[in-house]
Amino acid sequence: MVNKYNILFTLNSSYFTYGKIFINSMYDKNDMSKVNKIYLADTGLNDEDRKFFVKYPHVEILETNVISDFNDGGTWGNGWQKSVLSKTKSLYKLLFETNLPVMMIDADSVIVKDLSELILVDKDIQICCRANENKEIPYLGSFVIAHNNDRTKEFIWEWIKNIDNNPTKRAKESPMLGKTVEEFRGVMYDLVIHDVPRVIVSCHTSQEFNSDVSIIHLKGGSLSDDIEEDHSKRIHGTHGFGDLIERYI
């Protein structure tokens, strides 16, 4: 088990409510004595929202020079795409600026258990895996632990390039993560990749929730045109975690 680690999440003001749930659940359930810093990659927070997050002692704002808004195209729209791409670039930057592992988590998550228990020091990168559910897109970028070494840095850089070079207007992050894993699992690389079962770090419903779950991921199940529709599906949806979420809003 690692002594200290960093956490990274990305947020703009249209996602503020998700960020509030995330940070409040983090301080409620996570062992913060093992956290060095929580880096918040700012992709369009207003001044009031920035002030809310910096009152938490571990939080440090990471400037990205990206201004995004979910309402700029909705799910998979221009605002969403800009915010997602900034995640991997912020992760890559942090690996050079710190010497600790970085745990990257989507902001629309609820922490229910101490996260340090997930960190395996003999791995290079740990990734949310759903290969038993979806063989076409087996990995999800919603949860990644990047251990700080040259092999991991090379992997993250290739992931960024694969995203940049993909012309689709749909989701790129997770499909290109899977592509990068495929490339690096060849015999020429000694990168040690660990598959973290999806339900442990991206539990979607109360029906699949169990004692091993560390993170609930608020998924909408369908595309949304604006943030209000997104909230109705993911915060007030049918996942069965309504009472828990209300504690943190």
C-alpha positions as CSV (number, residue, x, y, z in Angstrom):
1,M,0.0,0.0,0.0
2,V,1.3,3.4,-0.9
3,N,1.9,6.0,1.8
4,K,0.8,9.1,-0.2
5,Y,-0.9,9.7,-3.5
6,N,-2.5,12.5,-5.5
7,I,-6.1,12.7,-6.8
8,L,-7.1,14.5,-10.1
9,F,-10.5,15.5,-11.3
10,T,-11.7,17.9,-13.9
11,L,-14.6,20.3,-13.6
12,N,-16.4,23.3,-15.1
13,S,-19.2,25.3,-13.6
14,S,-22.0,23.4,-15.5
15,Y,-20.8,20.3,-13.6
16,F,-20.5,22.0,-10.2
17,T,-23.2,19.9,-8.5
18,Y,-21.3,16.7,-9.5
19,G,-18.1,18.2,-8.1
20,K,-19.8,19.1,-4.8
21,I,-21.1,15.6,-4.4
22,F,-17.6,14.2,-5.3
23,I,-15.6,16.4,-2.8
24,N,-18.1,16.0,0.1
25,S,-18.2,12.2,-0.3
26,M,-14.4,12.2,-0.6
27,Y,-13.9,13.9,2.8
28,D,-16.6,11.8,4.3
29,K,-15.4,8.3,3.2
30,N,-11.8,8.6,2.2
31,D,-8.7,8.4,4.5
32,M,-7.4,11.9,3.7
33,S,-4.2,11.4,5.8
34,K,-3.0,9.4,2.8
35,V,-3.8,12.1,0.2
36,N,-1.1,14.6,-0.7
37,K,-3.1,16.8,-3.0
38,I,-6.4,16.9,-4.8
39,Y,-5.8,18.6,-8.1
40,L,-8.8,20.2,-9.6
41,A,-8.3,20.8,-13.3
42,D,-10.3,23.9,-14.0
43,T,-12.0,23.8,-17.4
44,G,-14.4,26.7,-16.8
45,L,-15.2,27.3,-13.2
46,N,-16.5,30.7,-12.2
47,D,-14.9,32.6,-9.2
48,E,-17.6,31.5,-6.8
49,D,-17.2,27.8,-7.6
50,R,-13.4,28.1,-7.4
51,K,-13.8,29.6,-3.9
52,F,-16.0,26.7,-2.8
53,F,-13.4,24.1,-3.7
54,V,-10.3,25.8,-2.4
55,K,-11.7,25.9,1.1
56,Y,-11.0,22.2,1.3
57,P,-7.4,21.8,2.7
58,H,-6.1,19.3,0.0
59,V,-7.5,21.0,-3.0
60,E,-5.2,22.9,-5.5
61,I,-6.6,24.4,-8.7
62,L,-4.8,23.3,-11.8
63,E,-5.0,25.8,-14.6
64,T,-5.8,24.2,-18.0
65,N,-6.5,27.3,-20.3
66,V,-9.6,25.4,-21.3
67,I,-13.0,27.0,-21.0
68,S,-15.9,24.5,-21.5
69,D,-19.5,24.2,-20.8
70,F,-21.7,21.1,-21.0
71,N,-24.5,23.1,-22.7
72,D,-22.1,23.7,-25.6
73,G,-23.4,20.6,-27.5
74,G,-24.5,18.4,-24.6
75,T,-23.2,14.9,-24.2
76,W,-20.3,14.4,-26.7
77,G,-20.6,18.0,-27.7
78,N,-17.8,20.5,-28.1
79,G,-17.7,21.5,-24.5
80,W,-17.7,17.9,-23.3
81,Q,-15.0,16.9,-25.7
82,K,-12.7,19.8,-24.6
83,S,-13.1,19.0,-21.0
84,V,-12.4,15.3,-21.5
85,L,-9.2,15.8,-23.5
86,S,-7.9,18.2,-20.8
87,K,-8.1,15.3,-18.3
88,T,-5.4,13.2,-19.9
89,K,-3.2,16.2,-20.6
90,S,-3.5,17.3,-16.9
91,L,-2.6,13.8,-15.8
92,Y,0.5,13.8,-18.0
93,K,1.5,17.2,-16.7
94,L,1.1,16.1,-13.0
95,L,3.3,13.0,-13.5
96,F,6.2,15.4,-14.3
97,E,5.4,17.9,-11.6
98,T,5.1,15.4,-8.7
99,N,6.8,12.1,-7.8
100,L,3.6,10.4,-6.4
101,P,1.0,8.2,-8.0
102,V,-2.0,10.1,-9.5
103,M,-5.5,8.7,-9.2
104,M,-7.7,10.2,-11.9
105,I,-11.4,10.0,-11.2
106,D,-14.4,11.4,-13.1
107,A,-16.1,14.2,-11.2
108,D,-19.5,12.6,-11.5
109,S,-18.6,10.0,-8.9
110,V,-19.5,9.3,-5.3
111,I,-16.8,7.9,-3.0
112,V,-18.0,5.2,-0.6
113,K,-14.8,3.7,0.7
114,D,-11.1,4.5,1.3
115,L,-9.4,4.8,-2.1
116,S,-5.9,4.0,-0.9
117,E,-6.9,0.3,-0.7
118,L,-7.1,0.3,-4.5
119,I,-3.4,1.2,-5.1
120,L,-1.1,-1.6,-6.0
121,V,2.5,-0.5,-5.8
122,D,3.8,-3.3,-8.1
123,K,1.8,-2.0,-11.0
124,D,2.5,0.8,-13.5
125,I,-1.1,1.7,-14.4
126,Q,-4.5,0.5,-13.1
127,I,-7.5,1.0,-15.3
128,C,-11.3,0.5,-14.9
129,C,-12.0,-2.6,-17.0
130,R,-15.4,-3.9,-18.3
131,A,-14.1,-6.5,-20.8
132,N,-16.7,-9.0,-19.6
133,E,-19.5,-6.6,-20.4
134,N,-18.2,-4.8,-23.5
135,K,-15.4,-6.3,-25.7
136,E,-15.4,-3.4,-28.2
137,I,-14.7,-0.8,-25.5
138,P,-13.2,-2.8,-22.6
139,Y,-11.6,0.1,-20.7
140,L,-13.1,3.2,-19.2
141,G,-11.2,6.5,-18.6
142,S,-13.4,7.3,-15.6
143,F,-10.8,5.7,-13.2
144,V,-7.1,5.5,-13.8
145,I,-4.2,5.1,-11.3
146,A,-1.0,6.3,-12.9
147,H,2.1,5.2,-11.0
148,N,4.9,7.7,-11.5
149,N,7.5,6.3,-13.8
150,D,8.8,6.6,-17.4
151,R,6.8,3.6,-18.7
152,T,3.5,5.2,-17.4
153,K,4.4,8.6,-18.8
154,E,4.9,7.0,-22.2
155,F,1.6,5.2,-22.0
156,I,-0.3,8.4,-21.1
157,W,1.4,10.4,-23.9
158,E,0.4,7.7,-26.5
159,W,-3.2,7.8,-25.1
160,I,-3.3,11.6,-25.6
161,K,-2.0,11.2,-29.2
162,N,-4.6,8.5,-30.0
163,I,-7.3,10.8,-28.7
164,D,-6.0,13.8,-30.7
165,N,-5.7,11.8,-33.9
166,N,-9.2,10.3,-33.7
167,P,-11.6,12.4,-35.9
168,T,-14.9,11.1,-34.4
169,K,-17.4,13.4,-32.9
170,R,-18.4,10.7,-30.4
171,A,-16.7,9.6,-27.2
172,K,-12.9,9.3,-27.7
173,E,-11.4,8.9,-24.3
174,S,-12.3,5.3,-23.4
175,P,-12.1,3.8,-27.0
176,M,-8.6,5.3,-27.3
177,L,-7.6,4.1,-23.9
178,G,-8.5,0.6,-25.1
179,K,-6.4,1.1,-28.2
180,T,-3.5,2.3,-26.2
181,V,-3.7,-0.8,-23.9
182,E,-3.7,-3.0,-26.9
183,E,-0.6,-1.3,-28.3
184,F,1.3,-1.5,-25.0
185,R,0.4,-5.1,-24.2
186,G,2.7,-6.2,-27.0
187,V,5.9,-8.1,-26.2
188,M,8.1,-5.0,-26.7
189,Y,6.8,-3.3,-23.7
190,D,7.3,-4.1,-20.0
191,L,4.5,-1.8,-18.7
192,V,2.5,-3.6,-16.0
193,I,-1.2,-2.9,-16.6
194,H,-3.8,-4.0,-13.9
195,D,-7.5,-4.3,-14.8
196,V,-9.7,-3.0,-12.0
197,P,-13.2,-4.6,-12.3
198,R,-15.7,-1.9,-13.4
199,V,-18.2,-2.5,-10.6
200,I,-15.6,-1.6,-7.9
201,V,-14.7,1.8,-9.3
202,S,-17.7,2.6,-11.5
203,C,-20.8,1.1,-9.8
204,H,-23.9,2.2,-11.7
205,T,-26.9,1.0,-9.8
206,S,-27.9,-0.1,-6.3
207,Q,-28.7,-3.5,-7.7
208,E,-25.0,-4.2,-8.5
209,F,-23.7,-2.5,-5.4
210,N,-21.7,-4.7,-3.0
211,S,-19.2,-4.4,-0.1
212,D,-16.3,-4.3,-2.6
213,V,-17.5,-1.1,-4.3
214,S,-15.3,2.0,-3.7
215,I,-16.8,4.4,-6.2
216,I,-20.4,5.0,-7.5
217,H,-20.4,6.5,-11.0
218,L,-23.5,8.5,-11.8
219,K,-24.2,7.4,-15.4
220,G,-27.2,8.7,-17.3
221,G,-27.8,5.8,-19.6
222,S,-28.5,8.1,-22.6
223,L,-27.3,11.3,-24.2
224,S,-28.5,14.7,-22.8
225,D,-29.0,18.0,-24.7
226,D,-28.3,20.2,-21.7
227,I,-27.1,20.1,-18.1
228,E,-30.7,20.2,-16.6
229,E,-31.6,17.0,-18.5
230,D,-28.2,15.5,-17.5
231,H,-28.9,16.2,-13.8
232,S,-32.4,14.7,-14.0
233,K,-30.9,11.5,-15.3
234,R,-27.8,11.2,-13.3
235,I,-28.4,12.8,-10.0
236,H,-32.2,12.2,-9.7
237,G,-32.2,9.1,-11.9
238,T,-33.2,5.5,-11.3
239,H,-29.8,4.3,-10.0
240,G,-31.2,3.8,-6.5
241,F,-28.6,6.0,-4.7
242,G,-30.9,9.1,-4.2
243,D,-30.8,9.1,-0.4
244,L,-27.0,8.8,-0.4
245,I,-26.5,11.6,-3.0
246,E,-28.8,14.0,-1.0
247,R,-26.3,13.8,1.9
248,Y,-23.6,15.4,-0.2
249,I,-25.5,18.1,-2.3
